[in-house]
Amino acid sequence: MIQLYGIPNCDTMKKARKWLTEHGIEYQFHDYKKEGVDENHLREWMDKAGWETLLNRRGMMWRKLDQARRDNIDEASAREVMLEIPSIIKRPILVTDKGHVEVGFSEKRYKELFQQ
């Protein structure tokens, strides 16, 4: 089963969910703001996509972090922050039934992934 991780009120999430629905692709949605993120999933995403790709440095949650924490971010501290504040993770995170991890939404990439 395809998994889609994110928060429901995000515009990018809405686009991804709409695209999947319009193309008849079933998925299970995981609201990581309410349900959190499992550390094993986060480690897998970091291994496949890279921690710097996952960490949203343009959002409000990043700006709320104290400057010292932002200045000294590395893989270990990024993982800690993403587990502590899941909404700092870029979204959506799409995990295909073959284990591919796609960060963000691009209609072109989704078409390629699902060969539509």
C-alpha atoms as an extended CHARMM CRD file, in Angstrom:
* protein
*
       116  EXT
         1         1  MET       CA              0.0000000000        0.0000000000        0.0000000000  PROA      1               0.0000000000
         2         2  ILE       CA              1.2470000000        3.4570000000       -0.8850000000  PROA      2               0.0000000000
         3         3  GLN       CA              1.8130000000        5.6960000000        2.1180000000  PROA      3               0.0000000000
         4         4  LEU       CA              1.5070000000        9.4700000000        2.0710000000  PROA      4               0.0000000000
         5         5  TYR       CA              2.8880000000       11.3750000000        5.0500000000  PROA      5               0.0000000000
         6         6  GLY       CA              2.2920000000       15.0120000000        5.8840000000  PROA      6               0.0000000000
         7         7  ILE       CA             -0.2630000000       17.3650000000        7.3650000000  PROA      7               0.0000000000
         8         8  PRO       CA             -3.7440000000       17.7460000000        5.8590000000  PROA      8               0.0000000000
         9         9  ASN       CA             -4.0090000000       21.5380000000        5.6060000000  PROA      9               0.0000000000
        10        10  CYS       CA             -0.7900000000       22.0240000000        3.6130000000  PROA      10              0.0000000000
        11        11  ASP       CA             -1.4080000000       23.2290000000        0.0380000000  PROA      11              0.0000000000
        12        12  THR       CA              1.2480000000       20.9170000000       -1.3990000000  PROA      12              0.0000000000
        13        13  MET       CA             -0.3360000000       17.9860000000        0.4260000000  PROA      13              0.0000000000
        14        14  LYS       CA             -3.7090000000       18.8950000000       -1.0440000000  PROA      14              0.0000000000
        15        15  LYS       CA             -2.2120000000       18.8680000000       -4.5570000000  PROA      15              0.0000000000
        16        16  ALA       CA             -0.5940000000       15.4640000000       -4.0150000000  PROA      16              0.0000000000
        17        17  ARG       CA             -3.7500000000       13.9600000000       -2.5240000000  PROA      17              0.0000000000
        18        18  LYS       CA             -5.8720000000       15.3740000000       -5.3490000000  PROA      18              0.0000000000
        19        19  TRP       CA             -3.4750000000       14.0250000000       -7.9960000000  PROA      19              0.0000000000
        20        20  LEU       CA             -3.4390000000       10.5420000000       -6.4720000000  PROA      20              0.0000000000
        21        21  THR       CA             -7.2400000000       10.4820000000       -6.1840000000  PROA      21              0.0000000000
        22        22  GLU       CA             -7.7750000000       11.7650000000       -9.7440000000  PROA      22              0.0000000000
        23        23  HSD       CA             -5.4730000000        9.0310000000      -11.0460000000  PROA      23              0.0000000000
        24        24  GLY       CA             -7.1990000000        6.2820000000       -9.0960000000  PROA      24              0.0000000000
        25        25  ILE       CA             -4.1820000000        5.5470000000       -6.9380000000  PROA      25              0.0000000000
        26        26  GLU       CA             -5.0690000000        4.2350000000       -3.5110000000  PROA      26              0.0000000000
        27        27  TYR       CA             -2.9480000000        5.4050000000       -0.6200000000  PROA      27              0.0000000000
        28        28  GLN       CA             -2.9720000000        5.5320000000        3.1320000000  PROA      28              0.0000000000
        29        29  PHE       CA             -2.5550000000        8.9930000000        4.6600000000  PROA      29              0.0000000000
        30        30  HSD       CA             -0.5170000000        9.5090000000        7.8250000000  PROA      30              0.0000000000
        31        31  ASP       CA             -0.8860000000       12.8940000000        9.5420000000  PROA      31              0.0000000000
        32        32  TYR       CA              2.4830000000       13.2880000000       11.1780000000  PROA      32              0.0000000000
        33        33  LYS       CA              1.4750000000       16.4070000000       13.0070000000  PROA      33              0.0000000000
        34        34  LYS       CA             -1.1290000000       14.3990000000       14.9490000000  PROA      34              0.0000000000
        35        35  GLU       CA              0.4340000000       10.9300000000       14.8450000000  PROA      35              0.0000000000
        36        36  GLY       CA              4.1150000000       11.8290000000       14.8850000000  PROA      36              0.0000000000
        37        37  VAL       CA              6.7980000000       10.1090000000       12.8690000000  PROA      37              0.0000000000
        38        38  ASP       CA              8.2010000000        6.7110000000       13.6870000000  PROA      38              0.0000000000
        39        39  GLU       CA             11.9920000000        6.8930000000       14.0920000000  PROA      39              0.0000000000
        40        40  ASN       CA             12.5140000000        3.8390000000       11.8810000000  PROA      40              0.0000000000
        41        41  HSD       CA             10.5410000000        5.4680000000        9.0630000000  PROA      41              0.0000000000
        42        42  LEU       CA             12.4710000000        8.7020000000        9.4810000000  PROA      42              0.0000000000
        43        43  ARG       CA             15.8050000000        6.8460000000        9.3530000000  PROA      43              0.0000000000
        44        44  GLU       CA             14.6990000000        5.0530000000        6.1810000000  PROA      44              0.0000000000
        45        45  TRP       CA             13.6550000000        8.3390000000        4.5690000000  PROA      45              0.0000000000
        46        46  MET       CA             16.9570000000        9.9150000000        5.5790000000  PROA      46              0.0000000000
        47        47  ASP       CA             18.8770000000        6.9730000000        4.0980000000  PROA      47              0.0000000000
        48        48  LYS       CA             16.9620000000        7.1260000000        0.8170000000  PROA      48              0.0000000000
        49        49  ALA       CA             16.3790000000       10.8650000000        0.3540000000  PROA      49              0.0000000000
        50        50  GLY       CA             18.9690000000       12.5230000000        2.5980000000  PROA      50              0.0000000000
        51        51  TRP       CA             18.3760000000       14.4960000000        5.7700000000  PROA      51              0.0000000000
        52        52  GLU       CA             18.9660000000       17.8280000000        4.0470000000  PROA      52              0.0000000000
        53        53  THR       CA             16.2060000000       17.0580000000        1.5390000000  PROA      53              0.0000000000
        54        54  LEU       CA             13.7760000000       16.1950000000        4.3350000000  PROA      54              0.0000000000
        55        55  LEU       CA             14.4720000000       19.1900000000        6.5670000000  PROA      55              0.0000000000
        56        56  ASN       CA             12.2830000000       22.1460000000        5.6000000000  PROA      56              0.0000000000
        57        57  ARG       CA             14.4960000000       25.1790000000        6.1630000000  PROA      57              0.0000000000
        58        58  ARG       CA             12.0000000000       27.5600000000        4.5470000000  PROA      58              0.0000000000
        59        59  GLY       CA              9.0660000000       27.0240000000        6.8760000000  PROA      59              0.0000000000
        60        60  MET       CA              7.8590000000       28.6900000000       10.0310000000  PROA      60              0.0000000000
        61        61  MET       CA              8.9700000000       25.8070000000       12.2660000000  PROA      61              0.0000000000
        62        62  TRP       CA             12.5780000000       26.2290000000       11.0970000000  PROA      62              0.0000000000
        63        63  ARG       CA             12.4430000000       29.9590000000       11.8340000000  PROA      63              0.0000000000
        64        64  LYS       CA             11.1210000000       29.1860000000       15.3270000000  PROA      64              0.0000000000
        65        65  LEU       CA             14.2120000000       27.1320000000       16.2040000000  PROA      65              0.0000000000
        66        66  ASP       CA             16.8050000000       29.0390000000       18.1630000000  PROA      66              0.0000000000
        67        67  GLN       CA             19.6890000000       30.3400000000       16.0970000000  PROA      67              0.0000000000
        68        68  ALA       CA             22.3340000000       28.1690000000       17.7900000000  PROA      68              0.0000000000
        69        69  ARG       CA             20.3770000000       25.0270000000       16.9130000000  PROA      69              0.0000000000
        70        70  ARG       CA             19.9770000000       26.1480000000       13.2990000000  PROA      70              0.0000000000
        71        71  ASP       CA             23.6520000000       27.0880000000       13.0080000000  PROA      71              0.0000000000
        72        72  ASN       CA             24.8310000000       23.7080000000       14.2900000000  PROA      72              0.0000000000
        73        73  ILE       CA             22.4310000000       21.4110000000       12.4610000000  PROA      73              0.0000000000
        74        74  ASP       CA             23.8500000000       18.1070000000       11.2870000000  PROA      74              0.0000000000
        75        75  GLU       CA             22.3660000000       14.7030000000       10.5180000000  PROA      75              0.0000000000
        76        76  ALA       CA             21.9490000000       13.6290000000       14.1490000000  PROA      76              0.0000000000
        77        77  SER       CA             20.4870000000       16.9320000000       15.3290000000  PROA      77              0.0000000000
        78        78  ALA       CA             18.2430000000       17.1310000000       12.2460000000  PROA      78              0.0000000000
        79        79  ARG       CA             16.8280000000       13.6800000000       13.0610000000  PROA      79              0.0000000000
        80        80  GLU       CA             16.2260000000       14.8020000000       16.6460000000  PROA      80              0.0000000000
        81        81  VAL       CA             14.4440000000       17.9750000000       15.4850000000  PROA      81              0.0000000000
        82        82  MET       CA             12.3040000000       16.0990000000       12.9460000000  PROA      82              0.0000000000
        83        83  LEU       CA             11.2090000000       13.5840000000       15.5860000000  PROA      83              0.0000000000
        84        84  GLU       CA             10.4870000000       16.3860000000       18.0490000000  PROA      84              0.0000000000
        85        85  ILE       CA              8.7520000000       18.6830000000       15.5260000000  PROA      85              0.0000000000
        86        86  PRO       CA              7.4110000000       16.5410000000       12.6450000000  PROA      86              0.0000000000
        87        87  SER       CA              5.8990000000       19.5360000000       10.8620000000  PROA      87              0.0000000000
        88        88  ILE       CA              9.4680000000       20.6850000000       10.0960000000  PROA      88              0.0000000000
        89        89  ILE       CA              9.7200000000       17.7750000000        7.6360000000  PROA      89              0.0000000000
        90        90  LYS       CA              9.1070000000       18.6950000000        4.0020000000  PROA      90              0.0000000000
        91        91  ARG       CA              5.8840000000       17.3470000000        2.6550000000  PROA      91              0.0000000000
        92        92  PRO       CA              4.4810000000       15.2850000000        1.3210000000  PROA      92              0.0000000000
        93        93  ILE       CA              6.5520000000       12.1840000000        1.8270000000  PROA      93              0.0000000000
        94        94  LEU       CA              5.2910000000        9.5010000000       -0.5280000000  PROA      94              0.0000000000
        95        95  VAL       CA              6.4790000000        5.9380000000       -0.0180000000  PROA      95              0.0000000000
        96        96  THR       CA              5.5910000000        3.6120000000       -2.8740000000  PROA      96              0.0000000000
        97        97  ASP       CA              4.7590000000       -0.0400000000       -2.4460000000  PROA      97              0.0000000000
        98        98  LYS       CA              8.2660000000       -0.7370000000       -3.8250000000  PROA      98              0.0000000000
        99        99  GLY       CA              9.8670000000        1.3580000000       -1.0770000000  PROA      99              0.0000000000
       100       100  HSD       CA             10.7600000000        4.4200000000       -3.1460000000  PROA      100             0.0000000000
       101       101  VAL       CA             10.7020000000        7.6410000000       -1.0940000000  PROA      101             0.0000000000
       102       102  GLU       CA              9.5950000000       10.8050000000       -2.8960000000  PROA      102             0.0000000000
       103       103  VAL       CA              9.8580000000       14.1310000000       -1.0550000000  PROA      103             0.0000000000
       104       104  GLY       CA              7.5860000000       16.9600000000       -2.1430000000  PROA      104             0.0000000000
       105       105  PHE       CA              5.0510000000       16.9670000000       -4.9480000000  PROA      105             0.0000000000
       106       106  SER       CA              5.7880000000       17.2230000000       -8.6380000000  PROA      106             0.0000000000
       107       107  GLU       CA              3.1620000000       16.1570000000      -11.1330000000  PROA      107             0.0000000000
       108       108  LYS       CA              5.9460000000       15.1150000000      -13.5030000000  PROA      108             0.0000000000
       109       109  ARG       CA              7.6240000000       12.9060000000      -10.8630000000  PROA      109             0.0000000000
       110       110  TYR       CA              4.3300000000       11.3400000000       -9.8020000000  PROA      110             0.0000000000
       111       111  LYS       CA              3.5650000000       10.5300000000      -13.4530000000  PROA      111             0.0000000000
       112       112  GLU       CA              6.9880000000        8.9040000000      -13.7660000000  PROA      112             0.0000000000
       113       113  LEU       CA              6.5810000000        6.9690000000      -10.5150000000  PROA      113             0.0000000000
       114       114  PHE       CA              3.1680000000        5.6660000000      -11.4690000000  PROA      114             0.0000000000
       115       115  GLN       CA              3.8350000000        5.6130000000      -15.2480000000  PROA      115             0.0000000000
       116       116  GLN       CA              0.7200000000        7.6160000000      -16.0340000000  PROA      116             0.0000000000
